[in-house]
Amino acid sequence: MEKEDIRKAIKAKRLAKKVTIAEVAKAVGRNPTFVGAVLQGTHKLPAEEAKKIGDLLGLDGELTAALSKFPVRTDFPNTTDPFKYRLMEIIGVYGDSMREQANEMFGDGIMSAIDFTLDMEKVIGSQGEARCKITLNGKWLEYKTF
C-alpha cells in the first residue's frame, strides 16, 4: 500500500472505533502529538508499541507494521534558512496531528493568528543543555454554519 492509503486506512479504523488520538497515545504511554504524527506516517514506533496500537484499533499486520517503518518526510516546503526550515519541518511532521487533535478538543475551527501571542524563551534541560521553548497561544475560532 502507498503511504496515503495506509494513513487513510488507519484513520478510518480509529474513527470507526471512536478512539481519540489521546486515547491511542495513552495506550502506549506517549505524547499525543507524537502518536498523532505516527498515525499520519511522519514518525515511527518500536514494533511492540505498534502492536499495542494495532490491537487497540483492530489493524491488520500490514497496517500495524507501517507504524514502525521509517517515514519519508517530504510533504512540506523547503527553505535554506536552518531555523525557519526546522520550524517548517515541525509543522510538516506534527501539523496534521496537531490539527486533528485540536478538532477533537475544540471542534471544527482554527487557531487565530490575529488574537494570538508567541513567546520564546531559553530554558535549561535536564542534562544542563540550552533548549528553545516556543509557545503559540491563539484564540480558538469555530467555523460558522449557515
C-alpha positions as CSV (number, residue, x, y, z in Angstrom):
1,M,0.0,0.0,0.0
2,E,1.1,3.6,-0.6
3,K,1.7,5.9,2.3
4,E,-1.5,7.9,1.8
5,D,-3.6,4.7,1.5
6,I,-2.1,3.4,4.8
7,R,-2.7,6.8,6.5
8,K,-6.4,6.8,5.4
9,A,-6.9,3.1,6.4
10,I,-5.5,3.7,9.9
11,K,-7.6,6.8,10.4
12,A,-10.7,5.0,9.2
13,K,-10.2,2.2,11.7
14,R,-9.5,4.7,14.5
15,L,-12.6,6.7,13.7
16,A,-14.8,3.6,13.3
17,K,-13.7,2.5,16.8
18,K,-14.3,6.1,18.1
19,V,-10.9,6.2,19.6
20,T,-9.2,9.6,20.0
21,I,-5.5,10.3,19.4
22,A,-5.1,11.0,23.1
23,E,-6.6,7.5,23.9
24,V,-4.2,5.9,21.4
25,A,-1.3,7.8,23.0
26,K,-2.3,6.6,26.4
27,A,-2.3,3.0,25.3
28,V,1.4,3.3,24.5
29,G,2.4,5.9,27.1
30,R,3.5,8.5,24.7
31,N,2.7,12.2,23.9
32,P,-0.5,12.6,21.8
33,T,1.1,14.9,19.2
34,F,3.9,12.4,18.7
35,V,1.5,9.5,18.3
36,G,-0.7,11.6,16.0
37,A,2.3,12.1,13.8
38,V,2.9,8.3,13.9
39,L,-0.7,7.8,12.7
40,Q,-0.1,10.3,9.9
41,G,3.0,8.4,8.8
42,T,5.6,11.1,9.7
43,H,7.0,9.3,12.8
44,K,7.5,5.7,13.8
45,L,7.2,3.5,16.9
46,P,9.0,0.4,18.1
47,A,7.3,-2.8,16.9
48,E,6.0,-3.6,20.4
49,E,4.2,-0.3,20.7
50,A,2.9,-0.5,17.1
51,K,1.4,-3.9,18.1
52,K,-0.5,-2.3,21.0
53,I,-2.0,0.3,18.7
54,G,-2.7,-2.4,16.1
55,D,-4.6,-4.4,18.7
56,L,-6.4,-1.3,20.0
57,L,-7.6,-0.3,16.5
58,G,-8.0,-3.7,15.0
59,L,-5.3,-3.1,12.3
60,D,-4.1,-5.9,10.1
61,G,-0.5,-6.9,10.0
62,E,0.4,-4.6,7.1
63,L,-1.1,-1.5,8.8
64,T,0.4,-2.4,12.2
65,A,3.9,-2.9,10.6
66,A,3.5,0.5,8.8
67,L,3.5,2.2,12.2
68,S,7.2,1.0,12.7
69,K,8.5,1.8,9.2
70,F,11.0,4.7,8.7
71,P,9.0,7.7,7.5
72,V,9.8,9.8,4.5
73,R,9.2,13.4,5.4
74,T,8.9,15.3,2.2
75,D,5.4,16.7,2.4
76,F,6.3,20.3,3.4
77,P,8.2,23.2,1.8
78,N,11.9,23.7,2.0
79,T,13.9,26.8,2.7
80,T,17.6,27.4,3.1
81,D,17.5,29.2,6.5
82,P,18.1,26.4,9.1
83,F,16.0,28.0,11.8
84,K,13.0,28.6,9.6
85,Y,13.4,25.2,8.0
86,R,13.2,23.4,11.3
87,L,10.0,25.3,12.2
88,M,8.5,24.2,8.9
89,E,9.8,20.7,9.5
90,I,8.0,20.7,12.9
91,I,4.7,21.7,11.2
92,G,5.3,19.3,8.3
93,V,5.9,16.4,10.8
94,Y,3.4,17.3,13.5
95,G,0.9,19.7,11.8
96,D,-1.7,17.2,10.7
97,S,-1.5,15.6,14.2
98,M,-1.9,18.9,15.9
99,R,-4.8,19.9,13.6
100,E,-6.7,16.7,14.2
101,Q,-6.2,16.8,18.0
102,A,-7.4,20.5,18.0
103,N,-10.5,19.4,16.2
104,E,-11.1,16.6,18.7
105,M,-10.6,19.0,21.6
106,F,-12.3,22.2,20.3
107,G,-14.5,21.2,17.3
108,D,-14.3,22.4,13.7
109,G,-12.2,25.6,13.6
110,I,-8.8,27.2,13.6
111,M,-6.4,28.9,16.0
112,S,-6.3,32.6,15.4
113,A,-3.1,34.2,14.2
114,I,-4.7,37.6,14.9
115,D,-5.8,37.1,18.5
116,F,-2.5,35.3,19.2
117,T,0.7,35.5,21.2
118,L,4.0,33.8,20.6
119,D,6.6,33.5,23.3
120,M,10.1,32.2,23.0
121,E,12.4,31.5,26.0
122,K,15.7,29.9,26.8
123,V,15.3,27.0,29.3
124,I,17.8,24.6,30.7
125,G,17.1,20.9,30.1
126,S,17.6,18.0,32.5
127,Q,21.1,17.4,31.2
128,G,22.1,21.1,31.6
129,E,21.7,21.8,27.8
130,A,20.2,25.0,26.5
131,R,16.7,24.5,25.0
132,C,14.4,26.7,22.9
133,K,10.8,26.8,24.2
134,I,8.3,28.3,21.8
135,T,4.7,28.8,23.0
136,L,1.9,29.5,20.5
137,N,-1.2,30.8,22.1
138,G,-4.2,31.6,19.9
139,K,-7.9,32.1,20.4
140,W,-9.9,29.2,19.0
141,L,-12.3,30.3,16.2
142,E,-15.0,27.9,15.3
143,Y,-16.2,27.8,11.7
144,K,-19.8,29.1,11.4
145,T,-22.5,27.1,9.8
146,F,-25.2,28.9,7.7
